[in-house]
Structure formats: structure tokens, C-alpha cells
Amino acid sequence: MVEEVPFGKRLKQAREKVGVSQKHLGILAGIDESNASAVMNQYERNTHIPKFGTVRNIARALNVPAAFFYTDEDELAELLLLYGALNKKKQNEILENIKKVSQE
């Protein structure tokens, strides 16, 4: 059995949530306009997996943490999306709360 790589699934999920086309996202991530749609399509189908620098650019364009693309756990993916949408102050508060809870 071939294990599914979560990258393409997560990329499509985040892109559709924001409501941008593959081409527009590719351009925002710094991919050449003439190849942007095809490249993003290959990423979503897991035909090619981008280098981490490209993943960072995609994450910034979608306003999600780069780690989101690599988790195969749906609950953790949701947590990463919610955490990434918070400002730094709120992120630090959440982190401190998790630390307290994990020590109980």
C-alpha cells in the first residue's frame, strides 16, 4: 500500500479556503506566471513536492504555518490553522496554556 503524502491535500484545502486559483497562488508564492498553474497543480496532485523555501512562500501567501502542509492528522492541521491565524500575543498565550495543561 502506498502511503499518501499529506502535502497536496493540505495545499488544496488551504488554497480553496482562501479562494484563490492555482495560478494566482503560484504567482503569489514567486513561481513564474507562465508555469504557476501547472506547478501548483503538480504540487496538489503530489506529482512533485516543493523545496521548503517554496513551501514557506506558499504558506506566507495563504497565511498558514508551513507545518500545516506536513501533518497527516486532521485535528493537528486544524489546530495549526487556528494557531496561525492568531497574532503573536495570542499565540504566546495559547502556548503558555498548553504548557500548563501538559504539566497537570
C-alpha positions as CSV (number, residue, x, y, z in Angstrom):
1,M,0.0,0.0,0.0
2,V,1.3,3.4,-1.0
3,E,1.3,6.0,1.8
4,E,-0.3,9.2,0.8
5,V,1.8,12.4,1.2
6,P,-0.4,15.0,3.0
7,F,1.2,18.0,1.2
8,G,-1.1,18.1,-1.8
9,K,-4.3,17.6,0.2
10,R,-3.3,20.3,2.7
11,L,-2.3,22.7,-0.1
12,K,-5.7,22.3,-1.9
13,Q,-7.5,22.6,1.4
14,A,-5.8,25.9,2.3
15,R,-6.0,27.3,-1.3
16,E,-9.7,26.7,-1.6
17,K,-10.4,28.1,1.9
18,V,-8.7,31.4,0.8
19,G,-10.5,31.2,-2.6
20,V,-7.6,31.7,-4.9
21,S,-6.8,29.9,-8.2
22,Q,-3.7,27.7,-8.5
23,K,-2.2,30.2,-10.9
24,H,-2.7,33.1,-8.6
25,L,-1.3,31.3,-5.6
26,G,1.7,30.2,-7.6
27,I,2.3,33.8,-8.6
28,L,2.0,35.0,-5.0
29,A,4.5,32.3,-4.0
30,G,7.0,33.6,-6.5
31,I,6.5,31.0,-9.3
32,D,6.9,32.3,-12.8
33,E,3.5,33.3,-14.2
34,S,3.8,31.1,-17.3
35,N,4.2,28.0,-15.1
36,A,2.4,28.9,-11.9
37,S,-0.9,27.0,-12.6
38,A,0.9,23.8,-13.9
39,V,3.3,23.8,-11.0
40,M,0.7,24.3,-8.3
41,N,-1.4,21.6,-10.0
42,Q,1.5,19.2,-9.7
43,Y,2.0,20.1,-6.1
44,E,-1.7,19.4,-5.3
45,R,-1.5,16.1,-7.0
46,N,1.7,15.2,-5.2
47,T,3.4,14.7,-8.5
48,H,6.2,17.0,-7.2
49,I,6.8,18.1,-3.7
50,P,8.3,21.6,-3.5
51,K,11.5,22.6,-1.6
52,F,11.0,24.0,1.8
53,G,11.7,27.6,0.7
54,T,8.9,27.3,-1.8
55,V,6.6,25.8,0.9
56,R,7.4,28.8,3.1
57,N,6.4,31.2,0.3
58,I,3.2,29.3,-0.3
59,A,2.5,29.3,3.5
60,R,3.0,33.1,3.6
61,A,0.8,33.6,0.6
62,L,-2.0,31.6,2.3
63,N,-1.3,32.9,5.8
64,V,-0.9,29.4,7.3
65,P,2.1,27.8,9.1
66,A,4.4,25.8,6.9
67,A,4.0,22.8,9.3
68,F,0.3,22.6,8.2
69,F,1.3,21.1,4.9
70,Y,3.2,18.2,6.5
71,T,0.7,16.8,9.1
72,D,-1.4,13.8,8.2
73,E,-3.6,14.3,11.3
74,D,-6.7,16.4,10.6
75,E,-7.0,17.6,14.2
76,L,-3.5,18.9,14.3
77,A,-3.9,20.5,10.9
78,E,-7.0,22.4,12.2
79,L,-5.0,23.4,15.3
80,L,-2.2,24.7,13.2
81,L,-4.6,26.8,11.0
82,L,-6.3,28.3,14.1
83,Y,-2.9,29.0,15.8
84,G,-1.5,30.5,12.6
85,A,-4.4,32.9,12.3
86,L,-3.7,34.4,15.8
87,N,-1.4,37.4,16.4
88,K,1.9,36.7,18.3
89,K,0.5,37.8,21.6
90,K,-2.4,35.3,21.4
91,Q,-0.1,32.6,20.1
92,N,2.2,33.0,23.2
93,E,-0.9,32.9,25.5
94,I,-2.0,29.6,23.9
95,L,1.4,28.2,24.1
96,E,1.7,29.0,27.8
97,N,-1.8,27.5,28.4
98,I,-0.8,24.3,26.7
99,K,2.4,24.1,28.7
100,K,0.4,24.5,31.9
101,V,-2.2,21.9,30.9
102,S,0.5,19.4,29.9
103,Q,2.1,19.6,33.3
104,E,-1.1,18.7,35.2
